[in-house]
Amino acid sequence: ISVLCDAEVALIIFSTKGKLYEFATDSCMDKILERYERYSYAEKVLVSGESETQGNWCHEYRKLKAKVETIQKCQKHLMGEDLETLNLKELQQLEQQLESSLKHIRTRKSQLMMESISELQKKEKSLQEENKVLQKELVEKQKAQQQQPQWDQNPQQTSSSSSSFMMREAPPATNISSYPAPVAAGGRVEGAQPQPKARIGLPPWMLSPL
């Protein structure tokens, strides 16, 4: 075997009378035995570790399965099912648990309702402010539309008043130089009175009567 397989071989033989016979290849017997013990121990540790792991997994599986069954049972009790197995004390505890759960549910419900009401109030306030702004703009537009016809009528009144003012301002067409005045001795005009100097630029109706 050693020659054909190129392996290290150790052989130990005990006779019927208790005599020991051993054979080893090139390596000594102690080295082969030490190596054998080392590998056999490692194999035992590996096998034991695998068995322990499998045992742990089985134990964990049983624990999880029991927890799942308990949770399912409690869920059925909360739904009002399978209550025949419960005694009076367990039923009282279940009732207290349900009342506590209802209290928490109602508290959360009230909180959500208050939050929604506050949000709606904020939206209402913003809409009222927008409505006020729109009403203000509408009133300003109505005022502007009411003032537009007045501006259209005022230019006509202004043109009529200006034309009447021009008519009043026109002086009478009289030519004083066409009537010769008698001239007295000394170069003075007889019967003529000194005429006041006309104020240039003023209409006749603003001058004082002569």
C-alpha positions as CSV (number, residue, x, y, z in Angstrom):
1,I,0.0,0.0,0.0
2,S,2.8,2.4,0.9
3,V,4.6,1.8,-2.5
4,L,1.5,1.6,-4.7
5,C,-0.3,4.6,-3.1
6,D,2.7,6.6,-2.0
7,A,1.2,6.9,1.5
8,E,2.5,6.8,5.0
9,V,1.4,3.6,6.7
10,A,1.6,2.6,10.3
11,L,0.6,-0.9,11.4
12,I,0.1,-2.1,15.0
13,I,-0.7,-5.7,15.8
14,F,-1.5,-7.4,19.1
15,S,-1.1,-11.2,19.3
16,T,-3.3,-13.4,21.3
17,K,-0.7,-13.5,24.0
18,G,-0.5,-9.7,24.2
19,K,2.6,-9.1,22.2
20,L,2.9,-5.9,20.2
21,Y,4.1,-5.8,16.7
22,E,4.3,-2.5,14.8
23,F,5.4,-1.4,11.3
24,A,5.9,2.1,9.9
25,T,7.1,3.5,6.7
26,D,10.0,5.9,6.4
27,S,8.5,8.2,9.0
28,C,8.6,7.1,12.6
29,M,5.5,5.6,14.4
30,D,5.1,8.5,16.8
31,K,4.8,11.1,14.1
32,I,2.2,9.1,12.2
33,L,0.2,8.5,15.4
34,E,0.4,12.2,16.3
35,R,-0.8,13.2,12.9
36,Y,-3.6,10.6,13.1
37,E,-4.8,11.9,16.5
38,R,-4.7,15.5,15.3
39,Y,-6.9,14.8,12.3
40,S,-9.3,12.5,14.1
41,Y,-9.7,15.2,16.9
42,A,-10.4,17.9,14.3
43,E,-13.0,15.7,12.6
44,K,-14.7,15.0,16.0
45,V,-14.8,18.7,16.7
46,L,-16.3,19.4,13.3
47,V,-18.9,16.7,13.7
48,S,-19.8,17.8,17.2
49,G,-20.1,21.4,16.1
50,E,-22.4,20.5,13.2
51,S,-24.5,18.4,15.6
52,E,-24.7,21.2,18.1
53,T,-25.6,23.7,15.4
54,Q,-28.3,21.4,14.2
55,G,-29.5,21.0,17.7
56,N,-29.5,24.7,18.3
57,W,-31.5,25.3,15.1
58,C,-34.0,22.7,16.1
59,H,-34.4,24.3,19.5
60,E,-34.7,27.8,17.9
61,Y,-37.3,26.5,15.5
62,R,-39.4,25.0,18.3
63,K,-39.2,28.3,20.2
64,L,-40.3,30.3,17.2
65,K,-43.1,27.9,16.4
66,A,-44.4,28.2,20.0
67,K,-44.3,32.0,19.8
68,V,-46.2,32.0,16.5
69,E,-48.9,29.7,17.9
70,T,-49.2,32.0,21.0
71,I,-49.5,35.1,18.9
72,Q,-52.2,33.5,16.7
73,K,-54.1,32.4,19.8
74,C,-54.0,35.9,21.2
75,Q,-55.2,37.3,17.9
76,K,-58.1,35.0,17.9
77,H,-59.0,36.0,21.4
78,L,-58.8,39.7,20.5
79,M,-61.2,38.9,17.6
80,G,-63.6,37.2,20.0
81,E,-62.8,33.7,18.8
82,D,-61.9,30.6,20.8
83,L,-63.0,32.1,24.2
84,E,-64.2,28.8,25.5
85,T,-60.7,27.8,26.9
86,L,-60.4,31.1,28.9
87,N,-61.3,31.3,32.6
88,L,-62.9,34.3,34.3
89,K,-59.5,36.0,35.2
90,E,-58.2,35.6,31.6
91,L,-61.4,37.1,30.2
92,Q,-61.1,40.1,32.6
93,Q,-57.5,40.6,31.5
94,L,-58.6,40.4,27.9
95,E,-61.4,43.0,28.5
96,Q,-58.9,45.4,30.2
97,Q,-56.5,45.0,27.3
98,L,-59.3,45.8,24.8
99,E,-60.4,48.9,26.7
100,S,-56.8,50.1,26.9
101,S,-56.4,49.6,23.1
102,L,-59.7,51.4,22.5
103,K,-58.5,54.3,24.6
104,H,-55.3,54.6,22.6
105,I,-57.2,54.4,19.4
106,R,-59.6,57.1,20.4
107,T,-56.8,59.4,21.5
108,R,-55.0,59.0,18.2
109,K,-58.3,59.6,16.3
110,S,-59.0,62.8,18.2
111,Q,-55.4,64.0,17.6
112,L,-55.8,63.4,13.8
113,M,-59.2,65.2,13.8
114,M,-57.7,68.2,15.6
115,E,-54.8,68.4,13.1
116,S,-57.2,68.2,10.2
117,I,-59.5,70.9,11.7
118,S,-56.5,73.2,12.2
119,E,-55.4,72.7,8.6
120,L,-58.9,73.5,7.3
121,Q,-59.0,76.7,9.5
122,K,-55.7,77.8,8.0
123,K,-57.0,77.2,4.5
124,E,-60.2,79.1,5.3
125,K,-58.2,82.1,6.6
126,S,-56.0,82.1,3.5
127,L,-59.1,81.9,1.2
128,Q,-60.7,84.8,3.1
129,E,-57.6,87.0,2.6
130,E,-57.6,86.2,-1.1
131,N,-61.3,87.0,-1.3
132,K,-60.7,90.4,0.4
133,V,-57.9,91.2,-2.1
134,L,-60.1,90.3,-5.0
135,Q,-63.0,92.4,-3.6
136,K,-60.6,95.4,-3.3
137,E,-59.4,95.0,-6.9
138,L,-63.1,94.8,-8.1
139,V,-64.0,98.0,-6.2
140,E,-61.0,99.8,-7.7
141,K,-62.0,98.6,-11.2
142,Q,-65.6,99.8,-10.7
143,K,-64.4,103.2,-9.6
144,A,-62.2,103.5,-12.6
145,Q,-65.1,102.6,-14.9
146,Q,-67.3,105.3,-13.2
147,Q,-64.7,108.0,-13.6
148,Q,-64.1,107.3,-17.3
149,P,-67.4,108.8,-18.6
150,Q,-66.8,112.0,-16.5
151,W,-63.4,112.4,-18.2
152,D,-65.1,112.0,-21.5
153,Q,-67.6,114.8,-20.8
154,N,-65.1,117.3,-19.3
155,P,-63.2,117.9,-22.5
156,Q,-66.5,118.9,-24.3
157,Q,-67.3,121.4,-21.5
158,T,-63.8,122.8,-21.6
159,S,-64.0,123.4,-25.4
160,S,-67.4,125.2,-25.1
161,S,-66.2,127.4,-22.3
162,S,-63.0,128.3,-24.2
163,S,-65.0,129.2,-27.3
164,S,-67.4,131.5,-25.3
165,F,-64.4,133.1,-23.7
166,M,-62.9,133.8,-27.1
167,M,-66.1,135.4,-28.3
168,R,-66.2,137.7,-25.2
169,E,-62.6,138.7,-25.8
170,A,-63.0,140.0,-29.3
171,P,-63.0,143.9,-29.4
172,P,-65.6,145.9,-31.3
173,A,-64.6,146.8,-34.9
174,T,-64.4,150.7,-34.6
175,N,-61.9,152.8,-36.5
176,I,-61.4,156.1,-34.6
177,S,-58.9,157.4,-37.2
178,S,-61.7,157.5,-39.8
179,Y,-63.4,160.5,-38.1
180,P,-61.3,163.6,-38.4
181,A,-61.1,165.8,-35.3
182,P,-61.2,169.6,-35.4
183,V,-57.8,171.0,-34.9
184,A,-57.5,174.3,-33.0
185,A,-54.7,176.9,-33.0
186,G,-51.6,175.7,-31.5
187,G,-52.1,172.1,-32.8
188,R,-54.6,171.0,-30.2
189,V,-57.7,169.2,-31.1
190,E,-60.8,171.0,-30.0
191,G,-63.4,169.2,-28.1
192,A,-61.2,166.2,-27.9
193,Q,-60.4,164.7,-24.5
194,P,-57.2,162.9,-23.8
195,Q,-57.9,159.2,-24.4
196,P,-56.5,156.8,-21.8
197,K,-53.9,154.4,-23.1
198,A,-55.3,151.0,-23.7
199,R,-53.8,148.2,-21.8
200,I,-52.3,145.8,-24.2
201,G,-53.1,142.2,-23.7
202,L,-56.3,142.6,-21.7
203,P,-59.8,142.1,-23.0
204,P,-62.2,145.1,-23.1
205,W,-64.5,143.8,-20.5
206,M,-61.7,143.9,-18.0
207,L,-61.0,147.7,-18.6
208,S,-62.7,150.3,-16.4
209,P,-65.4,152.4,-18.2
210,L,-64.2,155.6,-19.6
